[in-house]
Each structure stands twice: as C-alpha cells, then as structure tokens.
Amino acid sequence: MTMELRDKFIAGMSHAAATVNVITTDGAAGRAGVTVSAMSSVSADGPKPTLLVCVHHMSPAAEKMIENGVFCVNVLRDDQSYISDSFAGRFKDQLADKFDCAEWEAMTSGAPRVRDPLVAFDCTIQEARRIGTHHVFIGEVEDVYVHGRGSALVYANRGYGATARIEGAESVAAGQRIAQNRLCVACFHTFGPYILPAMMRRMRDEAPELQIDLIEGDQRRVQESLLAGEADVGLLYDIALADGLDKVVLTRLQPYVLLAADHPLAAQEALRPEDLAEEQMILLHAPPSRDYFLGIMREAGVEPRVVYRTSNLEMVRGMVGQGLGYSILATRPAAQVAYDGAALVERPLLAETEPSRVVLATRTGLPPSRAAEQFIWFCRDYFDLHH
C-alpha cells in the first residue's frame, strides 16, 4: 500500500461520522479502557446479538480484553466528551487513573460501565482477529443498559458533534431540490448578529429557495468548519488565516472606545491609548479580537489594566454600561444601550493601527455550489450598500 492511498483513506474516513465509545474490560488481567469510534452491530439474530469493535494493538486495553474475555461498550452522550478525551489520553497530566474521570458500575461480566452513558453493551468475546494494526473483536451481547435520555456524541471532520433529527424529503425531486439549495454559513460570533439577519431577510425575499444553516463561533471554529467541509462559506477576520482558504475582503472595521454614558472620558470627542492608561479595561476575550485590541494599546506603549475578560460581546457592553471599565471594540451595534438599558457612548480611538478586515472565505480548490455563489453575491452587494 502506498502512503498516498493511506493518507487518502484516513482523510476520507475523517468524514464518516461515528458514535464515540469507551471500551472497558476487567478481570484476571486487570482493568483497562480505551476510546474508539470503530464500533458496529454485526447481527441481532442468532443465539445472542453480536457487535464488533476495533482496538489498536498497541493499546494496553487490547491484550487485557483478550485475557479477560469480556468488554463493555459505553456509547457516550453528547455532554460526555471529557470521558472520551480522558480515555484517549488527553488528560494524562490531570488524572492518575483514567477511570477517575467518571463514576462506574460493574456489568454482569464485571466490565466497568459509565454510570450513565447513552447506552452500554456488556459482551463476551466470541472471536478476536488481528487485521493490520488493529484487533477486531466480535462480542456476544450478554446485557444492554439504556439510559433513555440525551443524544449520542459523534465524531466527524476531526471534531465532536451531536446528532440532530432531520425530516426526510417527501420525494426524490424534493430531496434533490433541498440538497442543491442548502448552504452552511460559518460566522464569527461577535459580528454575525450585526451582519447576517439583514442579509438573510433579503435572501428570504429574493431567493426563498435558499436554506441556510449557521455555525457560530470564534476564529478557530469558523476556520475548522471550512477546512473540514462542514461549512460552505465563512465570515471571519483576516487575522492568522489558515492555509487552504481563499478570501475576499468585504469591509474594514475601525476600532473604537466604548464607555458608559456617564464616564468622565465620555466628554472627550476622541481618545488616545494614553488617555486610557489608568482606566480599567473590559476585554473581549475572543481570539483574534483579544490579541488585536491588546496589541493596539501595547504598540502605543500602554499596558492595559484588564479587570474582566469575557468572550460575549453583550457581556462586555453590559459591564461597560455599569461603569466597570472601558472596552475597545470593532463591531458597532446600532443600539447605544446595553441589554439592561444602561446608556453607552462610542468614541474614536486615535491610534496608529490598521483597521480589522472582515473577509468571506472559502476552501481553496473547491468550486462554490450554486447556493454558495448566490450567498457570495448577496454578501458583496450588502457590503457595497452598507459600508
């Protein structure tokens, strides 16, 4: 097998969604556990139902499973990713024993079960074969535990996700129509509410066939969703963009100072970083905004006196409105009041800094779909009209 084929196989399989499972065992060989996504039903018929799991031969759990002759498949809920990470070895510095991450109960076989997984299958090993780098275990199911609440934790596109019910199409033609007109847009969470609703209303009126799904998050979340193929287009800042993304600059946002209306500095028409040197700062702690705003002050020779940090734009505005400090922002909501009604004022920031650039990004080498082309046109037209 060539390395090229292997790499293509791994890349292809990264798009195949699977439940996240912790396989555990206990017995004469001792207790062990490992996180796997390779788990599947084999048959519900026969003397007993059967399923299979694949475990890497280098995992200590593999040999203990063979010696113990039993294992339990813990299918995790979507709020139990920390258990998956623990058994994948990501918290070695925090846990002396991986099993300390959760509470456990013994199944009939003696294999440990997470106290409240989505479901658990207690199995005895019917067959174990080494294929390539993995042991393939066929297990006879002796008992099943069903929690009855929650949804499955899934892994796809090299990240965790959760299941969501999707209504099926009424016909083949309807299904094809939906697929052609569905678009997933990823957007930076601070300026998304400022930009997207008005655009979406116009698209609803002029292109009602478009169906838009939204992903909202920080810079890393938006980029990851684009690179993984989860999102078709992304709206984000032109700061530290990953390789593999093409971009179009949509607008430039000039940073400004946000103050409570009764703040003493609100009497000034504009402010320099030096004017803020002794003031307390409320920092929008969302990368890349965090580093951009701190950088503006530090380039002017001022070390900000940060007293509160939050990744929520409205929390920043609320704290500023209550007089807890000033903030530097780029997004300009139309309302000059915080959620609680506290009055706010904006003042230009006189600093030698480049404005932040909002860009529309797509994955390099991937031709946009018809729906994506429509969105890109609406996006450009919106910014031509409003900025």
C-alpha positions in Angstrom: 0.0 0.0 0.0 1.3 3.4 -0.9 1.4 6.3 1.6 -0.7 8.3 -0.8 -3.5 5.8 -0.6 -3.2 5.5 3.1 -3.4 9.3 3.5 -6.4 9.5 1.2 -8.1 6.7 3.2 -7.6 8.5 6.5 -8.8 11.8 5.1 -11.9 10.1 3.6 -12.7 8.2 6.8 -12.5 11.5 8.8 -15.7 12.5 7.1 -17.5 9.3 8.2 -19.5 10.2 11.4 -19.4 7.6 14.1 -20.5 7.3 17.7 -17.8 7.9 20.4 -17.4 4.8 22.6 -15.3 3.9 25.6 -14.5 0.2 25.6 -13.7 -1.1 29.1 -12.7 -4.5 30.5 -11.9 -6.1 33.9 -11.0 -9.5 35.2 -7.9 -11.5 35.9 -5.7 -9.3 33.6 -6.9 -6.1 35.3 -9.0 -3.1 34.4 -8.4 -1.1 31.2 -10.3 1.2 28.8 -9.8 3.0 25.5 -11.8 5.4 23.3 -12.8 4.1 19.9 -15.1 5.1 17.1 -14.9 1.8 15.2 -18.0 0.0 16.7 -20.8 -1.5 14.8 -23.6 -4.0 15.0 -23.0 -7.4 13.4 -26.3 -9.2 13.9 -29.3 -9.1 16.1 -30.1 -12.7 15.3 -28.5 -16.0 16.3 -28.1 -17.4 19.9 -27.2 -13.8 21.0 -26.8 -10.4 19.3 -23.3 -9.6 18.2 -21.3 -6.5 17.6 -17.7 -5.6 16.7 -15.1 -3.1 17.9 -11.6 -2.4 16.7 -8.8 -1.6 19.1 -5.2 -0.7 18.2 -2.8 -3.5 19.0 -0.6 -1.0 20.9 -3.3 -0.1 23.3 -2.9 -1.8 26.7 -6.6 -2.5 26.6 -6.4 -4.9 23.7 -4.3 -7.6 25.5 -6.4 -7.2 28.7 -9.6 -7.6 26.7 -8.2 -10.9 25.2 -7.1 -12.2 28.5 -10.3 -11.2 30.4 -12.5 -12.4 27.6 -15.1 -9.6 28.2 -15.7 -6.0 27.4 -18.3 -3.3 27.7 -19.1 -0.8 25.0 -20.0 2.6 26.6 -21.7 4.7 24.0 -21.3 8.3 25.3 -23.8 11.1 25.5 -23.0 14.4 23.8 -22.2 16.0 27.2 -19.5 13.4 28.0 -16.7 14.3 25.6 -14.4 14.7 28.6 -14.7 10.9 29.3 -13.7 10.3 25.7 -10.7 12.6 26.0 -9.7 11.0 29.2 -9.5 7.5 27.7 -7.8 8.9 24.6 -5.0 10.1 26.9 -5.6 13.8 26.5 -5.7 14.5 30.3 -2.7 12.5 31.4 -1.4 15.4 33.4 -4.7 15.7 35.3 -5.6 12.1 36.0 -3.5 9.5 37.8 -6.1 6.9 36.6 -8.3 7.4 33.5 -11.2 5.9 35.4 -11.2 8.8 37.9 -13.0 10.9 35.2 -16.4 9.3 35.9 -18.4 7.1 38.2 -18.6 3.4 37.3 -20.8 0.4 37.9 -19.9 -3.2 37.1 -21.9 -5.0 34.4 -22.7 -8.7 34.7 -19.4 -9.6 33.1 -17.5 -7.5 35.6 -16.6 -4.9 32.9 -17.0 -1.3 34.1 -19.9 0.8 32.8 -20.0 4.5 33.0 -22.8 5.2 35.5 -25.0 7.0 33.0 -23.9 6.5 29.3 -26.3 6.8 26.5 -26.3 3.0 26.2 -23.9 0.2 27.2 -23.4 -3.3 25.8 -22.0 -6.0 28.0 -20.1 -8.5 25.9 -18.1 -11.7 26.0 -15.6 -12.2 23.2 -16.6 -14.6 20.6 -13.7 -14.0 18.3 -10.6 -11.8 18.1 -8.5 -11.3 15.0 -5.5 -9.1 14.3 -6.0 -7.2 11.0 -3.3 -4.7 10.1 -2.6 -2.5 13.2 -5.9 -3.4 14.9 -7.6 -6.2 16.8 -11.1 -6.8 15.6 -13.3 -8.1 18.4 -16.6 -9.8 17.8 -18.6 -9.7 21.0 -21.7 -11.6 22.0 -24.0 -9.2 23.9 -25.0 -10.5 27.3 -26.8 -7.5 28.6 -27.8 -3.9 27.5 -28.1 -0.8 29.6 -30.2 2.1 28.2 -30.1 5.4 29.9 -33.0 6.8 28.0 -32.1 10.5 27.9 -29.7 12.5 25.8 -28.3 12.2 22.3 -25.2 10.5 21.0 -21.7 12.0 21.0 -20.4 11.7 17.5 -17.0 12.2 15.9 -16.6 13.5 12.3 -14.4 16.0 10.5 -11.9 15.5 13.2 -14.2 17.0 15.9 -17.0 16.2 18.2 -20.6 16.7 17.3 -24.1 15.7 18.3 -27.0 14.1 16.5 -30.0 16.1 15.3 -33.2 14.8 13.8 -33.7 15.7 10.1 -37.0 15.4 8.5 -36.9 13.3 5.3 -37.8 14.7 1.9 -41.3 14.0 0.6 -40.0 12.8 -2.8 -36.7 12.3 -4.7 -37.2 15.6 -6.6 -37.9 17.5 -3.3 -34.7 15.9 -1.8 -32.6 17.0 -4.7 -34.0 20.5 -4.6 -33.2 20.8 -0.9 -29.6 19.5 -1.4 -29.0 21.9 -4.2 -30.2 24.9 -2.2 -28.9 24.1 1.2 -26.0 26.3 2.4 -23.9 26.2 5.6 -22.5 29.5 6.7 -19.9 29.8 9.4 -19.7 33.3 11.0 -17.5 34.9 13.7 -19.8 35.2 16.7 -19.4 38.9 17.6 -20.2 40.5 14.2 -22.6 37.7 13.0 -25.7 39.2 14.6 -24.7 42.6 13.2 -24.4 41.4 9.6 -26.4 38.2 8.9 -30.0 38.9 9.9 -30.5 41.7 7.4 -28.8 39.7 4.7 -30.9 36.7 5.5 -34.1 38.7 5.3 -33.2 40.0 1.9 -32.3 36.5 0.7 -35.6 35.2 2.0 -37.4 37.8 -0.1 -35.3 37.5 -3.3 -34.1 33.8 -3.2 -36.6 32.0 -1.0 -35.3 28.6 -2.2 -32.1 29.0 -0.3 -31.9 27.2 3.0 -29.2 28.4 5.3 -27.7 26.6 8.3 -25.5 28.6 10.6 -22.3 27.8 12.6 -21.3 30.5 15.0 -18.0 30.5 16.9 -14.6 32.1 17.3 -11.9 32.3 14.6 -10.7 28.8 15.1 -14.2 27.3 14.9 -15.0 29.1 11.7 -11.8 28.1 10.0 -12.0 24.5 11.2 -15.6 24.2 9.8 -14.4 25.5 6.4 -11.4 23.2 6.2 -13.4 20.2 7.3 -16.1 20.8 4.7 -18.7 21.4 7.4 -19.3 24.9 6.2 -19.5 26.1 2.6 -18.6 29.8 3.3 -17.2 31.6 6.3 -17.3 35.2 7.5 -14.4 36.0 9.8 -11.5 38.3 10.4 -8.4 38.4 8.2 -6.1 37.6 11.0 -3.9 34.4 11.1 -6.0 32.7 8.4 -5.0 29.1 7.9 -3.5 27.8 4.6 -6.1 26.3 2.3 -8.6 29.2 2.4 -9.3 31.8 -0.3 -10.6 35.1 0.9 -12.4 38.2 -0.4 -12.2 41.4 1.7 -15.7 42.7 2.5 -15.2 45.6 4.8 -12.8 47.2 7.3 -13.8 47.9 10.9 -12.1 50.8 12.7 -11.6 50.1 16.4 -13.3 52.5 18.9 -13.6 53.0 22.6 -16.8 52.0 24.3 -17.7 53.9 27.5 -20.6 54.3 29.9 -22.5 57.5 29.1 -21.6 59.0 32.4 -17.9 58.1 32.3 -15.7 61.1 32.7 -13.9 60.4 29.4 -17.2 60.4 27.5 -16.9 64.2 27.5 -13.9 64.0 25.0 -14.6 63.7 21.3 -11.9 61.2 20.7 -9.4 59.2 22.8 -5.8 58.1 22.6 -4.4 54.9 24.2 -2.6 57.2 26.6 -5.9 58.6 27.9 -6.9 55.1 28.9 -3.6 54.1 30.7 -5.1 54.5 34.2 -8.6 53.2 33.4 -9.8 49.7 33.9 -10.4 47.6 30.8 -13.2 45.1 30.0 -11.5 42.8 27.4 -13.4 41.0 24.7 -11.6 37.7 25.3 -12.3 36.1 21.9 -9.3 35.4 19.6 -8.2 37.1 17.4 -10.0 40.2 18.9 -8.3 39.7 22.2 -4.8 40.0 20.8 -5.7 42.7 18.3 -7.2 45.0 21.0 -4.4 44.4 23.5 -1.9 45.0 20.6 -3.3 48.4 19.9 -2.6 49.6 23.4 0.8 48.0 23.7 2.0 49.4 20.4 1.3 52.8 21.9 3.3 52.0 25.0 0.3 51.4 27.2 -0.2 48.2 29.2 -4.0 47.8 29.6 -5.3 47.3 33.1 -7.7 44.4 32.3 -10.1 43.7 35.2 -12.7 41.5 33.4 -12.5 39.1 30.4 -15.4 37.7 28.5 -15.9 36.2 25.1 -19.5 37.5 25.0 -19.9 40.9 23.2 -23.1 41.8 25.0 -21.5 40.9 28.4 -18.7 43.4 27.5 -21.3 46.1 26.7 -23.2 45.4 29.9 -20.2 45.7 32.1 -19.1 48.9 30.4 -22.6 50.3 30.8 -22.4 49.6 34.5 -19.2 51.6 34.8 -16.9 48.7 35.4 -14.5 49.9 32.8 -14.0 50.8 29.2 -13.6 48.5 26.2 -12.1 48.6 22.7 -14.3 47.0 20.0 -14.7 46.9 16.3 -18.3 45.8 15.8 -20.8 48.6 16.2 -24.3 47.5 17.2 -26.9 50.1 16.3 -28.4 50.4 19.8 -26.4 52.7 22.2 -27.7 50.8 25.2 -26.7 47.6 26.9 -29.1 44.7 27.5 -30.1 46.2 30.8 -30.8 49.6 29.4 -27.6 51.3 30.6 -26.5 54.1 28.2 -23.3 53.7 26.2 -21.2 56.0 24.0 -18.6 55.3 21.4 -15.5 57.5 20.9 -13.0 57.2 18.0 -9.7 55.7 19.1 -6.7 57.8 17.9 -4.1 55.2 17.3 -1.8 54.2 14.5 -3.3 50.8 13.8 -4.7 49.0 10.8 -8.5 48.5 10.8 -9.6 44.9 11.2 -10.7 43.4 7.9 -13.8 41.2 7.6 -13.4 38.6 4.8 -15.5 36.0 3.1 -13.6 32.7 3.0 -14.0 29.5 1.0 -11.8 26.4 0.8 -9.1 26.6 -1.8 -9.7 24.4 -4.8 -13.3 23.7 -4.1 -15.7 25.3 -6.6 -18.6 27.0 -4.9 -22.0 25.5 -5.2 -24.8 27.4 -6.9 -26.2 28.2 -3.4 -22.7 29.4 -2.3 -22.4 31.6 -5.4 -25.8 33.2 -4.6 -24.7 33.9 -1.0 -21.4 35.4 -2.1 -23.3 37.8 -4.5 -25.7 38.8 -1.7 -22.8 39.3 0.7 -20.8 41.5 -1.6 -23.9 43.6 -2.5 -24.8 44.0 1.1 -21.4 45.4 2.0 -21.3 47.6 -1.1 -24.5 49.2 0.0 -23.9 49.5 3.8 -20.2 50.2 4.1 
